[in-house]
Amino acid sequence: MATLEIQGLTKTYGQLKALDNVNLTVQEGELMAVLGPSGSGKSTLVRSIAGFVAPDAGHILLGGRDITFERPEKRNTAMVFQSYALWPHMTVLQNITYGLKLRRLSPEEIARKVEWALDLVDLSGLEGRYPRQLSGGQQQRVALARALVVDPEILLLDEPLSNLDAKIRYRLRFEIKKLQKRLNITTIYITHDQEEALSIADSVVLLKDGKVLQAGRPEEIYSNPKNSFVAEFLGASNVITDLVLQDREGLYVMLGGARLPVPAYKQPGEEVSIVIRADEVELGGEMPEGDHEHVSFSGKVNDQMYLGSRRRYEIETVEGHSLLIDSDRELPTGSVIRLCVDRDKIYIY
């Protein structure tokens, strides 16, 4: 296993900067999730590390060795693709042994490694089946076994679960995490699913337009997003745009009749974004007198959706802003209620 360092990585396609001076470090044994919308540069990043894309500038260091322009087969990396990329005319056994035969290992060594890999991903007994005879989850395990059997220094997973249905995806999420920790293998996990990234990773990187917007531990990024895009992408259901007001007490915006202070570097009349997550607001909550840690404001229940364990309400504030709020409480549509939220959970950018 080895530490991976990305230094100033840049890749341009015509006028499009797929990667724009990306700097990252993935520690030995760490699982880093790279998150972002379509076109953010996620796949370009992982394909550059694998050697399938040549960067225009920057360096890729694996265990201190510069592999920026090494051929893919010389890098000792392994990649699992979104489509699995299994050979359809080969059995499970043949797919897994393919990379080992290219490395000219002895038949005895190949047999030992394949037995280990099949047991690792719980596919023993399915060696003779073809990909078409396997479920999606089983095909994904074959792709993982094929990648891990060659003892890579780094494992690259490019949206490996996006083709699976929700139930299998949740189960394999845990299996991949347990497998990664068991092997202590340095891993980069590409996804556009924020829940997947937060649940599986030791660290998370958010890309947009080829740039790193924020990187850190999942809890750190979720709790302290640097801007409105990060906050909205990582689970925020509400982004309200309003103008900064000013009086003798300072700068502020209004939400549901409540005054929210605005950072001093903003200007009166400047547009700001107010970000509140749907699951961090208490409906019908009343603030104790003298409580300065929470904000209480009013709103009207315009509509609601039943989601099983909870309901999602559409709340309209007195200023005409619309909020989506999740709650397990039952409230009648049309009712006027109070809402309470931790002051630290309201982000203003």
C-alpha positions as CSV (number, residue, x, y, z in Angstrom):
1,M,0.0,0.0,0.0
2,A,1.1,3.6,-0.6
3,T,0.3,7.3,-0.2
4,L,-1.0,9.0,-3.3
5,E,-0.1,12.7,-4.0
6,I,-1.8,14.8,-6.7
7,Q,0.2,18.0,-7.3
8,G,-1.2,20.8,-9.6
9,L,-3.0,18.3,-11.9
10,T,-4.5,20.1,-14.9
11,K,-6.3,18.7,-18.0
12,T,-7.9,20.7,-20.7
13,Y,-10.2,19.6,-23.6
14,G,-10.4,22.5,-26.0
15,Q,-12.0,25.3,-23.9
16,L,-13.0,23.0,-21.1
17,K,-10.8,22.6,-18.1
18,A,-11.7,19.1,-16.8
19,L,-9.1,19.5,-14.1
20,D,-7.9,22.8,-12.8
21,N,-4.8,22.7,-10.6
22,V,-6.0,19.9,-8.4
23,N,-4.0,19.2,-5.3
24,L,-4.8,16.2,-3.1
25,T,-3.2,13.7,-0.8
26,V,-4.6,10.2,-0.1
27,Q,-2.9,8.6,2.9
28,E,-1.9,5.0,3.0
29,G,-4.9,2.8,3.8
30,E,-7.4,5.7,3.4
31,L,-10.6,5.7,1.4
32,M,-11.2,9.0,-0.2
33,A,-14.5,9.7,-1.9
34,V,-14.5,12.2,-4.7
35,L,-17.9,13.8,-5.1
36,G,-19.3,16.2,-7.6
37,P,-22.0,16.8,-10.2
38,S,-21.7,15.5,-13.8
39,G,-18.9,17.2,-15.6
40,S,-17.0,18.2,-12.5
41,G,-13.8,16.2,-13.4
42,K,-14.3,13.2,-11.2
43,S,-13.7,10.5,-13.9
44,T,-10.9,12.6,-15.5
45,L,-9.1,12.6,-12.2
46,V,-9.3,8.9,-11.6
47,R,-8.5,8.0,-15.2
48,S,-5.4,10.3,-15.0
49,I,-4.3,8.3,-11.9
50,A,-4.9,5.0,-13.7
51,G,-2.9,6.2,-16.7
52,F,-5.7,6.3,-19.3
53,V,-5.6,10.2,-19.5
54,A,-2.4,12.2,-19.9
55,P,-2.5,15.4,-17.9
56,D,-1.4,18.7,-19.4
57,A,0.4,19.8,-16.2
58,G,1.1,18.5,-12.7
59,H,2.4,15.4,-11.1
60,I,1.0,12.1,-9.7
61,L,3.2,10.5,-7.0
62,L,2.5,7.0,-5.7
63,G,4.6,6.1,-2.7
64,G,6.9,8.9,-3.6
65,R,7.4,7.6,-7.2
66,D,6.4,9.9,-10.0
67,I,3.9,7.9,-12.2
68,T,2.5,10.8,-14.1
69,F,3.4,9.5,-17.5
70,E,4.0,5.8,-16.8
71,R,2.1,3.3,-18.8
72,P,-1.1,2.0,-17.0
73,E,0.3,-1.5,-16.6
74,K,3.5,-0.2,-14.9
75,R,1.6,1.8,-12.2
76,N,0.4,-1.1,-10.0
77,T,-3.0,0.5,-9.8
78,A,-6.3,-1.3,-10.3
79,M,-9.6,0.2,-11.5
80,V,-13.2,-0.9,-11.2
81,F,-15.4,0.7,-13.8
82,Q,-19.1,1.8,-13.6
83,S,-19.9,-0.8,-16.3
84,Y,-17.8,-3.5,-14.6
85,A,-16.0,-4.1,-18.0
86,L,-16.0,-7.9,-17.6
87,W,-15.1,-10.0,-20.6
88,P,-18.5,-11.5,-21.7
89,H,-16.9,-14.5,-23.3
90,M,-14.9,-15.4,-20.2
91,T,-16.0,-17.2,-17.1
92,V,-15.6,-15.7,-13.6
93,L,-12.4,-17.7,-13.2
94,Q,-11.0,-16.5,-16.6
95,N,-11.9,-12.9,-15.8
96,I,-10.2,-12.9,-12.5
97,T,-7.0,-14.7,-13.7
98,Y,-6.6,-12.5,-16.8
99,G,-4.4,-9.9,-15.1
100,L,-2.4,-12.5,-13.3
101,K,-1.5,-14.3,-16.6
102,L,-0.4,-10.9,-18.0
103,R,2.1,-10.7,-15.1
104,R,3.4,-14.2,-16.0
105,L,2.8,-15.7,-12.6
106,S,3.2,-19.5,-12.1
107,P,0.0,-21.6,-12.3
108,E,0.4,-22.4,-8.6
109,E,0.6,-18.7,-7.6
110,I,-2.4,-17.9,-9.9
111,A,-4.5,-20.7,-8.3
112,R,-3.6,-19.5,-4.8
113,K,-4.4,-15.9,-5.5
114,V,-7.7,-16.7,-7.3
115,E,-8.8,-18.9,-4.4
116,W,-8.1,-16.0,-2.0
117,A,-10.0,-13.5,-4.2
118,L,-13.0,-15.7,-4.7
119,D,-13.3,-16.3,-1.0
120,L,-12.7,-12.6,-0.3
121,V,-15.8,-11.5,-2.3
122,D,-17.9,-14.6,-1.5
123,L,-18.0,-16.0,-5.0
124,S,-16.6,-19.5,-4.4
125,G,-18.5,-22.0,-6.4
126,L,-19.3,-19.6,-9.3
127,E,-16.0,-19.9,-11.1
128,G,-17.5,-21.5,-14.2
129,R,-20.3,-19.0,-14.8
130,Y,-20.3,-16.3,-17.4
131,P,-21.1,-12.6,-16.6
132,R,-24.6,-13.0,-18.3
133,Q,-25.4,-15.7,-15.7
134,L,-24.7,-13.5,-12.7
135,S,-26.7,-10.8,-11.0
136,G,-25.5,-7.2,-11.0
137,G,-24.2,-7.5,-7.5
138,Q,-22.3,-10.7,-8.4
139,Q,-20.8,-9.0,-11.5
140,Q,-19.6,-6.1,-9.3
141,R,-17.9,-8.6,-7.0
142,V,-16.1,-10.2,-9.9
143,A,-14.9,-6.8,-11.0
144,L,-13.6,-6.2,-7.5
145,A,-11.9,-9.6,-7.3
146,R,-10.2,-9.0,-10.6
147,A,-8.9,-5.7,-9.4
148,L,-7.7,-6.9,-5.9
149,V,-6.1,-10.1,-7.0
150,V,-3.2,-8.3,-8.6
151,D,-2.2,-6.7,-5.3
152,P,-2.5,-3.1,-6.4
153,E,-0.9,-0.2,-4.4
154,I,-4.1,1.8,-5.0
155,L,-7.7,0.9,-5.8
156,L,-9.7,3.2,-8.1
157,L,-13.5,2.8,-8.1
158,D,-15.3,4.9,-10.7
159,E,-19.0,5.0,-9.6
160,P,-19.0,1.3,-9.0
161,L,-22.5,1.0,-7.7
162,S,-24.5,3.4,-9.9
163,N,-25.9,0.6,-12.1
164,L,-27.3,-1.4,-9.2
165,D,-30.8,-1.1,-7.6
166,A,-31.0,0.7,-4.3
167,K,-31.2,-2.4,-2.1
168,I,-28.1,-4.0,-3.5
169,R,-26.3,-0.7,-3.6
170,Y,-26.8,-0.2,0.2
171,R,-25.5,-3.7,0.9
172,L,-22.5,-3.5,-1.3
173,R,-21.6,-0.1,0.2
174,F,-20.9,-1.8,3.5
175,E,-19.2,-4.7,1.9
176,I,-16.8,-2.5,0.0
177,K,-16.0,-0.5,3.1
178,K,-15.3,-3.6,5.2
179,L,-13.2,-5.1,2.4
180,Q,-11.2,-1.9,2.0
181,K,-10.5,-1.8,5.8
182,R,-9.6,-5.5,6.0
183,L,-7.0,-5.1,3.2
184,N,-5.9,-1.6,4.3
185,I,-5.7,-0.6,0.7
186,T,-5.4,3.0,-0.4
187,T,-8.7,3.7,-2.3
188,I,-10.3,6.5,-4.4
189,Y,-14.0,6.2,-4.7
190,I,-15.7,8.3,-7.4
191,T,-19.4,9.0,-6.9
192,H,-22.1,11.7,-7.5
193,D,-24.2,10.4,-4.5
194,Q,-23.5,12.5,-1.4
195,E,-25.0,9.9,1.0
196,E,-22.7,7.3,-0.5
197,A,-19.7,9.5,-0.1
198,L,-20.4,10.5,3.5
199,S,-21.2,6.9,4.6
200,I,-18.2,5.1,3.1
201,A,-15.3,7.5,3.1
202,D,-12.5,8.5,5.6
203,S,-12.2,11.8,3.7
204,V,-14.4,13.5,1.1
205,V,-13.4,15.8,-1.8
206,L,-16.0,17.9,-3.6
207,L,-15.1,18.9,-7.2
208,K,-16.9,21.4,-9.4
209,D,-15.7,22.6,-12.8
210,G,-12.4,20.7,-12.3
211,K,-11.6,22.6,-9.1
212,V,-11.5,21.3,-5.5
213,L,-14.1,23.3,-3.6
214,Q,-13.6,21.6,-0.3
215,A,-11.8,18.6,1.1
216,G,-11.8,17.0,4.6
217,R,-13.4,14.5,6.9
218,P,-17.1,13.8,6.1
219,E,-18.3,15.3,9.4
220,E,-16.2,18.4,8.9
221,I,-17.5,19.1,5.4
222,Y,-21.1,18.4,6.2
223,S,-21.0,20.5,9.4
224,N,-18.9,23.3,8.0
225,P,-19.5,23.8,4.3
226,K,-17.4,26.5,2.8
227,N,-20.0,27.9,0.4
228,S,-23.6,27.5,-0.6
229,F,-22.8,25.0,-3.4
230,V,-21.1,22.7,-1.0
231,A,-23.9,23.0,1.6
232,E,-26.6,22.4,-1.0
233,F,-24.8,19.5,-2.6
234,L,-24.2,17.8,0.8
235,G,-27.8,17.4,1.8
236,A,-29.3,20.9,2.1
237,S,-32.8,21.1,0.7
238,N,-33.2,24.9,1.0
239,V,-31.2,27.7,-0.5
240,I,-32.9,31.0,-0.2
241,T,-31.6,34.1,-2.0
242,D,-32.2,37.5,-0.4
243,L,-30.8,41.0,-0.1
244,V,-28.8,42.3,2.8
245,L,-30.5,45.0,4.9
246,Q,-28.9,47.4,7.3
247,D,-30.0,49.4,10.4
248,R,-28.3,50.8,13.4
249,E,-27.6,47.3,14.8
250,G,-25.8,46.1,11.7
251,L,-26.4,43.9,8.6
252,Y,-29.1,41.3,8.5
253,V,-31.7,39.4,6.4
254,M,-35.2,38.4,7.5
255,L,-36.5,34.8,7.6
256,G,-40.0,34.1,8.8
257,G,-40.1,37.4,10.7
258,A,-36.8,36.6,12.4
259,R,-33.7,38.7,12.1
260,L,-30.5,36.8,11.0
261,P,-27.2,38.6,11.3
262,V,-25.1,38.7,8.1
263,P,-21.2,38.5,8.1
264,A,-19.6,41.9,8.3
265,Y,-17.8,41.6,5.0
266,K,-21.1,41.7,3.1
267,Q,-22.6,45.0,1.8
268,P,-26.1,46.5,2.1
269,G,-28.1,45.5,-0.9
270,E,-25.8,42.6,-1.7
271,E,-27.4,39.2,-2.6
272,V,-26.7,36.4,-0.1
273,S,-27.7,32.8,0.1
274,I,-29.4,31.4,3.3
275,V,-28.9,27.6,3.5
276,I,-31.0,25.4,5.9
277,R,-31.2,21.6,5.7
278,A,-34.6,19.9,5.7
279,D,-33.9,17.6,8.6
280,E,-32.4,20.3,11.0
281,V,-35.6,22.3,11.6
282,E,-38.1,21.5,14.4
283,L,-41.7,22.1,13.4
284,G,-43.9,23.6,16.1
285,G,-40.8,24.2,18.3
286,E,-40.9,27.0,20.8
287,M,-37.7,28.7,22.0
288,P,-37.3,29.1,25.7
289,E,-37.1,32.7,26.8
290,G,-33.5,34.0,26.7
291,D,-32.3,31.2,24.4
292,H,-29.7,32.7,22.0
293,E,-28.6,29.4,20.5
294,H,-31.7,28.9,18.4
295,V,-33.7,30.9,15.9
296,S,-37.5,30.8,15.9
297,F,-39.6,31.9,13.0
298,S,-43.1,31.4,11.5
299,G,-44.4,29.9,8.4
300,K,-47.5,28.4,6.8
301,V,-47.9,24.7,5.7
302,N,-48.6,25.0,2.0
303,D,-48.3,21.3,1.1
304,Q,-47.0,18.0,2.3
305,M,-45.8,14.6,1.2
306,Y,-46.0,11.3,3.1
307,L,-42.6,9.5,3.0
308,G,-43.3,6.6,5.4
309,S,-41.2,7.3,8.5
310,R,-41.6,11.0,8.1
311,R,-43.4,13.8,6.1
312,R,-41.9,16.4,3.9
313,Y,-43.6,19.8,4.3
314,E,-43.5,22.8,2.1
315,I,-43.5,25.8,4.4
316,E,-44.0,29.4,3.2
317,T,-42.5,32.2,5.3
318,V,-44.1,35.6,5.7
319,E,-41.5,37.0,3.2
320,G,-42.8,34.5,0.6
321,H,-39.8,32.1,0.8
322,S,-40.5,28.4,0.3
323,L,-38.8,25.8,2.6
324,L,-38.9,22.0,2.5
325,I,-38.8,20.6,6.0
326,D,-38.7,16.9,7.1
327,S,-40.5,15.9,10.3
328,D,-42.2,13.0,11.9
329,R,-45.0,15.3,13.2
330,E,-48.4,15.4,11.6
331,L,-49.6,18.9,10.7
332,P,-52.6,20.0,8.7
333,T,-52.1,21.8,5.4
334,G,-52.9,25.5,5.7
335,S,-51.8,25.7,9.4
336,V,-49.5,28.5,10.6
337,I,-46.7,27.2,12.8
338,R,-43.5,28.2,14.5
339,L,-40.2,26.6,13.4
340,C,-37.1,26.4,15.5
341,V,-33.5,25.7,14.3
342,D,-30.1,25.8,15.8
343,R,-28.4,29.1,14.9
344,D,-25.3,27.2,14.0
345,K,-27.3,25.2,11.4
346,I,-28.2,28.3,9.4
347,Y,-25.5,29.1,6.8
348,I,-25.3,32.5,5.2
349,Y,-23.0,33.0,2.2
